[in-house]
Amino acid sequence: MIRYLSRKELNEAKYNACIQQALNTRIYAYSWYLDCVADNWGVLVYKDYLAVMPLPWRTKYFVKYIYPPCWTQQLGVFSSEIISENLMQSFLTSIPNVFKKQTIYLNSANRLPQLQNKTNFILPLNKPYQKLLNEYRKTRKRVINTKSKDLLVKTAKYEQVIAMFKENTAGDLGIPESDFIKLENLCAVLLKKQQLKVMATYKKNLLCAAAFFLIDNKRIVYLFSTTNKIGKALNAMSIIIDSVIKKHENSSCILDFEGSEVKGIAFFFKSFGAELEPYFLFEKPFSF
């Protein structure tokens, strides 16, 4: 009933249709996205693509293991129908034994009692901007009102933002160069599909903050951001996020902040009126 298919064996059209129609769709799960960010990947398929579970994998010392690819927060099981605990458990037990270690960040619809909760925040944009603004914390509204006049918000080139990210942020996170190469490839694909918005703030033509937003049919994903000292002093990232919220008011979209276990960052996301939507971690240690 559940079978494993390699990337070459995959019916790409049926697979992507399953992701697109899923109640819990995520942009990270499309075949073209995984082709950009994963070293290798296969898929568990339920019936005739009624539900699917992509499995990114790599090899170390001739041992295959499942890992979370860069620039990808949530994968797991996707379906146009509600995913029961029994089906979820069946998928996990169907992962081939050839994968000796398994680390999977599952999406918010993949609930099981034994899974570890991870923090994410979302903001439905189905209200007029003024009502959304009213739900900001007072401190965030004050920043928007006082700093927006000092900054110009417009689009930027992804190459420029990645260079700024490397200079100001990446060193603290220990991100390898190989991940940036994958990000550049991903951005090129996303732009062709018109599913990437690179928003930036400028003060007197000086770039001071920027963020990547992935655009899907249901979610706008805040993939990552970077800011310099001027941007931090001016709370420039608040202005960028507020501009995205304003642009997509009264829509069926959800702004997905991608969450954080860091209290300060979590507080920042919540200050826009965002609500908690946990996702889950499944881990299986090395076994031989």
N, C-alpha and C positions, 0 to 999 in steps of 0.2 A: 504493500500500500504506500509506504514511503521508500523511495529509492534515491540513491546517490548518483548524481551525474557530474562528470567533469565539465570544465568550461567548454571543451570542444563538442561534447555530447548535448549541450544545452539547446533547447528550442528558444532562441533569443526573443522572438516575437511573443510567444506565450508567456515566457518568464517576465518580460517587461510589462506586459498587459496585467499580469497578476500584481506586480508592484504598484502600477498606476491605479488599479481599481481597489486596492487594499484599503480597508477601513483605517489601518494604521500605517499608511504609506510613508516612506522616508526616502528622500532623494539619494541618500548614501547607497541604497540597495540596487539601483538600476545597474544593468550590466556595464554600460559605458562608464559609469562612475567607478565601479570596482575595477574595471580594466585600467583605470588611471592610477588608483591608489594601492591596490593589492599586489603582492608579489605573484601569487597564484590564488585561484579560487575555484570552488565547485559549489554544487547546490544539492540540498535535500528537497525532493519534490513529492508532494502528496497528491495522489490520484493524477488527473490531467491538469497539473498546475493550478489546482484549487488552493493550495497553500505552498509556500516555498521558504527555504531557509538558506541563504548564501553562507558559505564557509570559507573565508579567506585563510590561506595557509602558506607556510614557508618551511624551509628545511634547514636544520643546523646539525652538523656532525651526522648527516644521513638520517636524521630523525625528523619526521613530519609533525608539525604542530599547528594548531589553529590560534590565530592572534588577531587583535584589533588593529586594522590598518590606520595609518595616519589620516587626518582630516575626516574621520568617520566616527560619529559618536554612538549611533544606535543601529544595530542590525537585528538579527533574530528571525522569528517566524512572521510572515506577512500573508494576509488572506482577506478576501472581500467578505468573509463571514467571521463572526465572533470566534476567537480562538479559545477553546476549552482547556482546562488544566490537563485533561487526559491527552489531548492532541499535542499540547506543548511538551508534556513528558515523553510522548512517543517520538517527537522530533529529537529531543536530547539523547534518548537512548538509541536512536538510529544513526548517530554520528559514527562513521566507520572507525574501527579500532586502530586503523593505521595511523590515526592522529593521536600521538602518545601524550600530548598535553593540549588542553583546550581552555581558551580564555575568550569569552564572547560577551560583549555588551548588548543585551537584549533591549528591545524597545518597550515602551510603556504598556503595551497590550499583552506582553508575555509574562504574566504573573504566575508565580509558583511560590509556595510558602518558604521553601528552602533557599531562595535567591537573595542575594545581597542588594539592598536598595541603594541607588545612586541618585544624586540631586539634579533635577532640571527645572527650569522655569519657562512658562509660556504665557503669552498674552493674546487672547482672542481680540481681533480688531473689528468686531461686528457692531461698533457703536460710532456715533459722531466723534470727531476729534476732541471737542470740548468736554464730552463725558469721559473720554479716556484720560484727558489731562487732569480732570478733577480727581481721578483715582491715583495720581502720582502722590508720593509723599511731599510734604510741604517744602522740605529742603530741595527736592528735585525740581519742583515747580519754580522755586526761587532761582535756581541755577539757570533754568531755561529762560526765565524772564530777564535776567541780568546779563547773561553771557551771549545770548543769541545775536545781539546787535554787534558784537565784536568779531563775529566769524561768518564766513561765507561757506555754505554747504554746496558741493557739486561733485560730480563723478570724477574718478581718477583712473589712471592706467594701473592694472594689476602688477606689472613689473616694478613700477615705482613704489607701490605699497609694500611689496615683498622685500625690496631693498631696505625700506624704512623699518620694516618688521625685524629684519636681520640685525640692523644697527641698534635698535632700541629695545627689543623684546626677546628675540630668539636665544641670545646667549644665556639669559637667566633660566630658560626652559630646557636647554640642552637638546634642541631639535637638530638632527643630523642634516647635512646637505642633501642627502638622497631624498628626504621628505620634501624639501623645497623644490627639487626637480619634479617630483610627482605633483606638487601643488601647481607649478607652472603649466604642466601638461593638462591638469584638471581644469585650470582657469581657461585655457585655450578652447577646450571642448565646451565648457559652460557658456562662454561668450558666443560660440557658434549656435548654441541652442537657445540663446537669449535667456539664460537662467542664472546669470551672475550680475549683481550690482555692486560696484566698488564705490562706496560713498566716503567723501573726505571733507575735512574742514580746512579752510585757509584763513590766515590772518595776514592781510596785505601781501597776497600772492605766495605766502610761505605755508607749505603743507605742514600741519601740526598734528593731525590725527586722521585715521582712516579705518574702515571696516569692510569686510567681505560679507555679502548677504547672498545666500543661495535661494533662488526663487523656484518654488514648485507649485503644483496646482492647489495645495492646501496649506503649505508652510513657507514662511520666510525664515531661513536659518541664519543666525548670527554666527558665522563660521569662526572668525577670529578678528582681532583688532590690534592696532598699534598706535602709540602716541609718543610724542617727544615731550621735553620739559615744558615748552610753551603750551602744548595741548593739555597737559595735566593741570597746569595752572589755570587754564580757562575752562576746565571741565568739558573739553571739546567732544568727548565721546557721548556725553549726555545730549549734546546738540544733534549729533548724527542719528542716534537712536530715536530721538523725538521727531526728527524730520521723516524717518521711515514710517513711524506710527501715523504721523499726519497724512502722509501720502497714501497710505492704505486704509484710512478710516472707512467705516461702513462697508467692509468687505468680509468675505467668508474666510479670509486668511488668518493664520495663527503666526504670531512672531515667536519663534523658538530661540531662546537665549542660549541654548546648549548647556545651561546650568553651571554650577561649580560647587565643589566641596570646601572652597575657601570662603570663610564667613564674610569677609569684606566684599568679595565679588558677588556673592549671593545676595547680600544686602543691597548692593547697587542694582541688581536686576529686579529685586522686589520693590525697589523704590519707584518703578514705573507702573506699579499696580499688577505686576506679574504674579501668577499663581504656580504653586508647586505641582509638577507632573513627574513623579519618579520613574526612572528606568531601572534596569536590573543587570547584575553581573552574575554570569555563570562561569565557574572555574572547575576544572578537573586537573589535578596535578599529574606530573609525569608518571606513567605506568609502563612497565615492560613485561 
